[in-house]
C-alpha cells in the first residue's frame, strides 16, 4: 500500500518541488552571500533547483500538449529552458551599450587615449557575442550529438520505435518527426542570413528586424496549427491530463511560471559559481564565458530532453532541441541589438572584433552542417559522433592555444586561423550533404510553404508525415 502511494504522480511532483525548496529558502533569506554559501555550495544548491525545475517544466509542456498544438507547447518549453542564456547575454549587451561601446570607439579601444570605461564596454560587447556563439555551438555539438547517442543507447534496454539498429559501423540511427520540416526550413533561412552579420561589423537594426521577423512568423504559423491527437502519457502528465480543462490549464501555466522563475533565478548563480571555480584553476575569463557559463545555462534544456528520451519520447526531445536552436539563432541574436540600443539611449549597432566575427561564421557553419544532417529526418550514430568530435576538437585546440601562447596578438591570430579552418571544413561537408540530399531539402520547403498557407487560411493541410 505504501509503495503504491509513493508511486502516485503527485508524489513525484512534490519531490521535484522539494528539490527547489533549498534554493527558494536561500533566495528569500537574501541570496548565497547572505547565508554564507561558497562557490561549490552555491553550485550544488542552485544546480539541484535547476534539476527539479526542469522536470516540472517538462511536465507542464507534456500536459499542455492535450490542449494546444504540440509544436507551440514545445516552443514555449524551449524558450523557458534557455531563458537564463538570454539573461546572461542581455547583461553583457546592456553593459556594452551603457558603457559607450560603438564600432568607432571599439576599433580604437587599444589606443592609450581611450578611457578604461569604453575599453571595458567593448570587452563586454565581445563577451556578449562569445557567450551567444558558445551557447549555440554547445546546443548542437553536445546537445544534438549527445542526445542522439543517448537515444540509441536507451533503445538497447527499452523499445523506442524511432531508433533503427543496423549492423554497419556506427550505422544505427534515430528517425526524427517529419513534422519538424517547418523548423528546419526556418532554421536554414536564419543560418544563411547569419553568414552576412559579420560583414557590417556588428549586430544592427536590420539583423534584429530579419531575425525577430523570422521567429514571429514561425510562432504565427505553429500557434494556428491543429491540436494533434496527443501521445499516451504516463506518470505526472497522464494524471494532469485527466483533470478538467480549467484545472489542467491552470496547472500547466503554474508549472511553466514556477519552473521558469526557478531556472531564471538559479542558473545565474550556478553559472557564476562554475566560473569562479574555473578561475580558481586559472582557466581564462573569455573561455569561461564562452563555454562554461553557456554549458550551465543550457543544462535545463538538456535535462528536459534527456528526460523525454528516457520516456521513449525521443521525437519530442529532438523537437525541443531543434526548437531551442531556432529560438536562440533568431530571438536571442535579434534581441541583443535591442538591449544594447536601450542601454545606449539610441538605436545602434552592437560591435564586435575580428575574433568574434570568426566565431559567428563557425557557428553558422556548424549550424549549416547540423541542418544538412537532419534534412532526411534521420541522424545516425556516425553523424552524431562527427558532430561531437568536430566540436570538441575545435574547443580543445583553441584552449591549448590559450594556455600555451604568451603573446595576446599571437594567441588571437592562431585562434582565428583555427576558427576559419573549421568553418571551411563544416561548409565543405555541408554543401556535399545538401547536394546529395537536395530532393529532401526541396521537399522540406514545399511542405513548409503548404503548412504556412494552411495556417494562414489560404490552403489545405499537408498530409501527415508527408515530404
C-alpha positions as CSV (number, residue, x, y, z in Angstrom):
1,X,0.0,0.0,0.0
2,X,2.8,2.4,1.0
3,X,4.7,1.5,-2.2
4,X,1.6,2.3,-4.3
5,X,1.2,5.7,-2.6
6,X,4.8,6.5,-3.2
7,X,4.3,5.9,-6.9
8,X,1.4,8.4,-7.1
9,X,2.2,11.2,-9.6
10,X,1.6,13.9,-7.0
11,X,4.5,12.4,-5.0
12,X,6.8,12.8,-8.0
13,X,5.5,16.4,-8.4
14,X,6.1,17.1,-4.7
15,X,9.7,15.6,-4.9
16,X,10.5,17.9,-7.8
17,X,9.2,20.9,-5.9
18,X,11.3,19.8,-2.8
19,X,14.4,19.9,-4.9
20,X,13.8,23.6,-5.5
21,X,13.0,24.3,-1.8
22,X,16.6,24.9,-0.6
23,X,17.2,27.5,-3.3
24,X,13.9,29.2,-2.6
25,X,15.0,29.5,1.0
26,X,18.4,30.9,0.0
27,X,16.7,33.5,-2.2
28,X,14.2,34.5,0.5
29,X,16.9,35.0,3.0
30,X,18.8,37.3,0.6
31,X,21.0,35.1,-1.7
32,X,24.1,32.9,-1.4
33,X,26.2,35.7,0.2
34,X,23.6,36.3,2.9
35,X,23.7,32.7,4.1
36,X,27.5,32.3,3.6
37,X,27.4,29.8,0.7
38,X,30.7,29.3,-1.0
39,X,31.1,28.7,-4.7
40,X,30.8,24.9,-4.6
41,X,27.8,25.0,-2.2
42,X,26.1,27.6,-4.4
43,X,26.7,25.3,-7.5
44,X,25.2,22.3,-5.6
45,X,22.1,24.1,-4.2
46,X,21.2,26.0,-7.4
47,X,22.0,23.0,-9.6
48,X,19.6,20.8,-7.7
49,X,17.0,23.5,-8.1
50,X,17.5,23.6,-11.8
51,X,17.1,19.8,-11.9
52,X,13.8,19.9,-10.1
53,X,12.5,22.9,-12.2
54,X,13.5,21.1,-15.4
55,X,11.2,18.1,-14.6
56,X,8.4,20.5,-13.7
57,X,8.9,22.4,-17.0
58,X,8.8,19.1,-19.0
59,X,5.6,18.0,-17.2
60,X,4.0,21.4,-17.9
61,X,4.8,21.1,-21.6
62,X,3.6,17.5,-21.9
63,X,0.3,18.4,-20.1
64,X,-0.3,21.3,-22.4
65,X,0.0,19.1,-25.5
66,X,-3.6,18.0,-24.9
67,X,-5.0,21.5,-25.5
68,X,-2.5,23.4,-27.8
69,X,-0.5,22.4,-30.9
70,X,2.4,20.3,-29.8
71,X,4.9,22.5,-31.7
72,X,3.7,25.5,-29.8
73,X,3.9,23.7,-26.4
74,X,7.5,22.6,-27.2
75,X,8.4,26.1,-28.4
76,X,7.3,27.6,-25.1
77,X,9.3,24.9,-23.3
78,X,12.3,25.7,-25.4
79,X,12.1,29.4,-24.7
80,X,11.7,28.9,-20.9
81,X,14.5,26.3,-20.7
82,X,17.1,28.6,-22.4
83,X,15.8,31.9,-20.7
84,X,18.9,32.0,-18.5
85,X,21.1,32.2,-21.6
86,X,19.1,35.2,-22.8
87,X,19.6,36.9,-19.5
88,X,23.4,36.3,-19.4
89,X,23.7,37.7,-23.0
90,X,21.4,40.6,-22.3
91,X,23.6,41.6,-19.3
92,X,26.7,41.9,-21.4
93,X,24.8,43.7,-24.2
94,X,23.4,46.1,-21.7
95,X,26.8,46.8,-20.2
96,X,28.3,47.4,-23.6
97,X,25.5,49.9,-24.5
98,X,25.6,51.8,-21.2
99,X,29.4,51.9,-21.3
100,X,29.6,53.6,-24.7
101,X,30.8,50.7,-26.9
102,X,30.4,51.8,-30.5
103,X,32.1,50.5,-33.6
104,X,34.3,53.6,-33.9
105,X,35.2,53.5,-30.2
106,X,35.9,49.8,-30.1
107,X,38.2,50.0,-33.2
108,X,40.3,52.5,-31.2
109,X,39.9,50.7,-27.8
110,X,43.6,49.8,-27.7
111,X,44.7,53.4,-28.1
112,X,46.2,54.9,-24.9
113,X,43.8,57.9,-25.2
114,X,40.7,55.6,-24.9
115,X,39.1,55.6,-21.5
116,X,39.1,52.4,-19.4
117,X,35.3,52.5,-19.2
118,X,35.0,52.3,-23.0
119,X,37.6,49.5,-23.2
120,X,35.5,47.6,-20.6
121,X,32.3,48.2,-22.6
122,X,33.9,47.0,-25.8
123,X,35.2,43.9,-23.9
124,X,31.6,43.3,-22.7
125,X,30.3,43.6,-26.3
126,X,32.7,40.8,-27.3
127,X,31.7,38.7,-24.3
128,X,28.0,39.0,-25.4
129,X,28.9,37.6,-28.8
130,X,31.2,34.9,-27.3
131,X,28.5,33.8,-24.9
132,X,25.9,33.6,-27.7
133,X,28.1,31.7,-30.1
134,X,29.3,29.3,-27.4
135,X,25.7,28.6,-26.4
136,X,24.6,27.9,-30.0
137,X,27.6,25.6,-30.6
138,X,27.1,23.7,-27.3
139,X,23.5,23.1,-28.2
140,X,24.5,21.3,-31.4
141,X,27.9,20.0,-30.6
142,X,27.0,18.5,-27.2
143,X,23.2,18.6,-27.2
144,X,22.2,17.2,-30.6
145,X,25.0,14.7,-30.7
146,X,24.8,13.6,-27.1
147,X,21.0,13.2,-27.2
148,X,21.2,11.2,-30.4
149,X,23.8,8.8,-28.8
150,X,21.8,8.6,-25.6
151,X,18.7,7.7,-27.6
152,X,20.4,4.8,-29.4
153,X,21.9,3.7,-26.1
154,X,18.5,3.8,-24.3
155,X,16.9,1.8,-27.1
156,X,19.1,-1.1,-26.1
157,X,17.2,-1.5,-22.8
158,X,13.8,-0.1,-23.7
159,X,12.0,-0.2,-27.0
160,X,11.9,3.1,-28.9
161,X,10.2,3.0,-32.3
162,X,12.3,6.0,-33.5
163,X,15.5,4.0,-33.3
164,X,16.7,1.8,-36.2
165,X,19.5,-0.5,-35.4
166,X,21.9,-1.5,-38.2
167,X,24.9,-3.8,-38.4
168,X,27.3,-1.4,-40.1
169,X,29.9,0.7,-38.4
170,X,28.1,3.2,-36.2
171,X,25.1,2.8,-38.6
172,X,22.3,2.8,-36.1
173,X,20.1,5.9,-36.5
174,X,17.4,7.9,-34.9
175,X,14.3,8.8,-37.0
176,X,13.0,12.3,-36.4
177,X,9.5,13.6,-36.6
178,X,8.8,14.6,-40.2
179,X,6.6,17.4,-38.9
180,X,9.7,19.4,-37.9
181,X,10.3,20.3,-41.5
182,X,8.9,23.8,-40.8
183,X,11.5,24.3,-38.0
184,X,14.3,23.0,-40.3
185,X,13.2,25.5,-43.1
186,X,13.2,28.5,-40.8
187,X,16.5,27.4,-39.1
188,X,18.1,27.1,-42.5
189,X,17.0,30.6,-43.6
190,X,18.2,32.1,-40.3
191,X,21.5,30.3,-40.7
192,X,22.1,31.6,-44.2
193,X,21.3,35.1,-43.0
194,X,23.7,34.7,-40.1
195,X,26.7,34.5,-42.5
196,X,26.0,38.1,-43.5
197,X,26.1,39.5,-40.0
198,X,29.9,39.9,-39.6
199,X,30.2,41.9,-42.8
200,X,28.8,45.1,-41.2
201,X,30.9,44.8,-38.1
202,X,28.1,44.4,-35.6
203,X,24.5,43.3,-34.9
204,X,22.3,46.1,-36.0
205,X,18.6,47.0,-36.5
206,X,18.5,45.2,-39.9
207,X,19.6,42.0,-38.2
208,X,17.0,42.5,-35.5
209,X,14.2,43.0,-37.9
210,X,15.1,40.0,-40.1
211,X,15.8,37.6,-37.2
212,X,12.9,38.6,-35.0
213,X,10.7,38.7,-38.0
214,X,11.6,35.1,-38.8
215,X,10.7,34.0,-35.3
216,X,7.4,35.9,-35.1
217,X,6.5,34.3,-38.5
218,X,7.3,30.9,-37.2
219,X,5.2,31.3,-34.0
220,X,2.4,32.8,-36.0
221,X,2.3,29.6,-38.1
222,X,2.6,27.0,-35.4
223,X,0.1,28.7,-33.0
224,X,-2.6,28.3,-35.7
225,X,-1.8,24.7,-36.2
226,X,-4.3,21.9,-35.3
227,X,-4.2,20.2,-31.9
228,X,-2.9,16.8,-32.7
229,X,-4.0,13.5,-31.2
230,X,-1.6,13.5,-28.3
231,X,0.6,10.6,-27.4
232,X,-0.5,8.4,-24.5
233,X,1.3,9.8,-21.4
234,X,2.4,8.1,-18.2
235,X,3.1,9.5,-14.7
236,X,2.6,13.1,-13.9
237,X,1.4,14.3,-17.4
238,X,-1.1,11.4,-17.6
239,X,-2.5,12.3,-14.2
240,X,-2.8,16.0,-15.0
241,X,-4.3,15.5,-18.5
242,X,-7.2,13.6,-16.8
243,X,-8.2,16.7,-14.9
244,X,-10.9,19.1,-16.1
245,X,-9.7,21.7,-18.6
246,X,-9.7,24.7,-16.1
247,X,-7.6,22.7,-13.6
248,X,-5.3,21.3,-16.3
249,X,-4.7,24.7,-17.9
250,X,-4.0,26.4,-14.5
251,X,-1.6,23.6,-13.6
252,X,0.3,23.9,-16.9
253,X,0.6,27.6,-16.5
254,X,1.7,27.3,-12.9
255,X,4.3,24.7,-13.8
256,X,5.6,26.9,-16.6
257,X,5.7,30.0,-14.4
258,X,7.3,28.4,-11.4
259,X,9.9,26.4,-13.2
260,X,10.7,29.4,-15.4
261,X,11.2,31.5,-12.3
262,X,13.4,28.9,-10.6
263,X,15.6,28.4,-13.7
264,X,15.9,32.2,-14.2
265,X,17.0,32.8,-10.6
266,X,19.1,29.7,-10.1
267,X,21.1,29.4,-13.3
268,X,23.0,32.7,-12.9
269,X,24.5,31.8,-9.5
270,X,25.1,28.3,-10.9
271,X,27.0,29.6,-13.9
272,X,28.8,32.2,-11.8
273,X,29.8,29.6,-9.3
274,X,31.2,27.4,-12.0
275,X,33.1,30.4,-13.5
276,X,34.7,31.2,-10.1
277,X,35.7,27.6,-9.6
278,X,37.3,27.6,-13.1
279,X,39.1,30.9,-12.5
280,X,40.5,29.4,-9.3
281,X,42.1,26.8,-11.6
282,X,43.5,29.6,-13.9
283,X,41.0,29.0,-16.7
284,X,40.8,32.3,-18.8
285,X,37.8,34.5,-18.4
286,X,36.9,34.6,-22.1
287,X,37.0,30.8,-22.2
288,X,34.8,30.5,-19.1
289,X,32.2,33.0,-20.5
290,X,32.1,31.3,-23.9
291,X,32.0,27.7,-22.8
292,X,31.4,27.1,-19.1
293,X,28.7,29.7,-18.5
294,X,26.6,28.6,-21.5
295,X,27.0,25.0,-20.6
296,X,25.4,25.8,-17.2
297,X,22.7,27.9,-18.7
298,X,21.9,25.2,-21.3
299,X,21.6,22.5,-18.7
300,X,17.8,22.8,-18.1
301,X,17.2,22.2,-21.8
302,X,19.5,19.2,-21.9
303,X,17.9,17.7,-18.7
304,X,14.4,18.1,-20.1
305,X,15.4,16.4,-23.4
306,X,17.2,13.6,-21.6
307,X,14.0,13.1,-19.5
308,X,11.8,12.9,-22.7
309,X,14.3,10.4,-24.3
310,X,14.3,8.3,-21.1
311,X,10.5,8.0,-21.5
312,X,11.0,6.8,-25.1
313,X,9.7,10.2,-26.4
314,X,12.9,10.8,-28.4
315,X,11.0,12.6,-31.2
316,X,9.6,15.1,-28.7
317,X,13.1,15.5,-27.3
318,X,14.6,16.3,-30.7
319,X,11.7,18.6,-31.5
320,X,12.6,20.6,-28.3
321,X,16.3,20.7,-29.2
322,X,15.6,21.9,-32.8
323,X,13.1,24.5,-31.5
324,X,15.7,25.7,-29.0
325,X,18.3,26.1,-31.7
326,X,15.8,28.1,-33.8
327,X,14.9,30.5,-31.0
328,X,18.5,31.0,-29.9
329,X,19.6,31.7,-33.5
330,X,16.7,34.1,-34.1
331,X,15.2,35.5,-30.9
332,X,18.4,35.6,-28.9
333,X,20.6,37.1,-31.6
334,X,17.9,39.6,-32.7
335,X,17.3,40.9,-29.2
336,X,21.0,41.7,-28.5
337,X,20.8,44.9,-30.6
338,X,17.5,45.8,-28.9
339,X,19.0,45.6,-25.4
340,X,22.2,47.4,-26.5
341,X,20.2,50.2,-28.1
342,X,18.0,50.7,-25.0
343,X,21.1,50.8,-22.8
344,X,22.9,53.3,-25.0
345,X,19.8,55.5,-25.4
346,X,19.6,55.4,-29.2
347,X,19.3,52.8,-32.0
348,X,22.8,51.5,-32.6
349,X,24.9,48.5,-33.6
350,X,26.4,46.1,-31.1
351,X,30.1,46.0,-32.2
352,X,32.5,43.0,-32.1
353,X,36.0,42.4,-33.2
354,X,37.6,40.2,-35.8
355,X,37.8,37.2,-33.5
356,X,34.0,37.3,-32.7
357,X,33.3,37.7,-36.5
358,X,35.1,34.4,-37.0
359,X,33.1,32.9,-34.1
360,X,29.9,33.9,-35.8
361,X,31.0,32.3,-39.0
362,X,32.0,29.0,-37.5
363,X,28.7,29.0,-35.5
364,X,26.7,29.5,-38.7
365,X,28.8,26.8,-40.5
366,X,28.2,24.3,-37.7
367,X,24.5,25.1,-37.8
368,X,24.5,24.5,-41.6
369,X,26.2,21.1,-41.1
370,X,23.7,20.1,-38.5
371,X,20.8,21.1,-40.7
372,X,22.3,19.1,-43.6
373,X,22.5,16.0,-41.4
374,X,18.8,16.1,-40.5
375,X,17.3,17.1,-43.9
376,X,16.5,13.4,-44.4
377,X,14.8,13.3,-40.9
378,X,17.5,11.0,-39.5
379,X,20.6,11.3,-37.5
380,X,22.9,8.3,-37.4
381,X,25.4,7.4,-34.7
382,X,28.2,8.1,-37.2
383,X,26.8,11.6,-37.8
384,X,26.3,12.3,-34.1
385,X,29.9,11.3,-33.4
386,X,31.1,13.5,-36.2
387,X,29.2,16.5,-34.7
388,X,30.7,15.7,-31.3
389,X,34.3,15.2,-32.5
390,X,34.4,18.4,-34.6
391,X,33.0,20.4,-31.8
392,X,35.2,19.0,-29.0
393,X,38.4,19.1,-31.1
394,X,38.0,22.7,-32.1
395,X,37.4,23.8,-28.5
396,X,40.3,21.7,-27.3
397,X,42.7,23.1,-29.9
398,X,41.7,26.7,-29.0
399,X,42.2,26.0,-25.3
400,X,45.7,24.6,-26.0
401,X,46.5,27.8,-27.9
402,X,45.2,30.0,-25.0
403,X,47.3,28.2,-22.3
404,X,50.4,27.8,-24.3
405,X,50.7,31.2,-26.1
406,X,52.1,34.1,-24.1
407,X,51.5,36.8,-26.7
408,X,47.9,38.0,-26.9
409,X,48.3,39.0,-30.5
410,X,49.7,35.6,-31.5
411,X,47.0,33.8,-29.5
412,X,44.3,35.8,-31.3
413,X,46.0,35.1,-34.7
414,X,46.2,31.3,-34.1
415,X,42.6,31.2,-32.7
416,X,41.2,32.9,-35.8
417,X,43.1,30.5,-38.0
418,X,41.6,27.5,-36.2
419,X,38.1,29.0,-36.5
420,X,38.5,29.7,-40.2
421,X,39.8,26.2,-40.8
422,X,36.9,24.5,-39.1
423,X,34.5,26.9,-40.8
424,X,35.8,25.8,-44.2
425,X,35.6,22.1,-43.1
426,X,32.0,22.5,-41.9
427,X,31.0,24.3,-45.1
428,X,32.6,21.7,-47.4
429,X,30.8,18.8,-45.7
430,X,27.5,20.7,-45.5
431,X,27.5,21.6,-49.2
432,X,28.2,18.0,-50.1
433,X,25.4,16.7,-48.0
434,X,22.9,19.3,-49.3
435,X,23.7,18.3,-52.8
436,X,23.3,14.6,-52.0
437,X,20.0,15.3,-50.2
438,X,18.8,18.1,-52.5
439,X,15.4,16.4,-53.2
440,X,14.7,16.0,-49.4
441,X,15.7,19.7,-48.9
442,X,13.3,20.8,-51.7
443,X,10.5,18.7,-50.2
444,X,11.0,20.4,-46.9
445,X,10.5,23.8,-48.3
446,X,7.5,22.7,-50.4
447,X,5.8,21.2,-47.4
448,X,6.7,24.2,-45.2
449,X,5.1,26.5,-47.7
450,X,1.9,24.4,-47.7
451,X,1.9,24.4,-43.8
452,X,2.3,28.2,-43.8
453,X,-0.5,28.7,-46.3
454,X,-2.8,26.4,-44.3
455,X,-2.0,28.1,-41.0
456,X,-2.9,31.5,-42.6
457,X,-6.1,30.1,-44.0
458,X,-5.1,30.0,-47.7
459,X,-4.6,26.3,-48.4
460,X,-5.2,22.7,-47.4
461,X,-3.3,20.9,-44.7
462,X,-0.3,18.9,-45.9
463,X,-0.6,15.2,-45.5
464,X,0.6,13.9,-42.1
465,X,4.2,12.8,-42.3
466,X,4.4,13.8,-46.0
467,X,7.6,15.1,-47.6
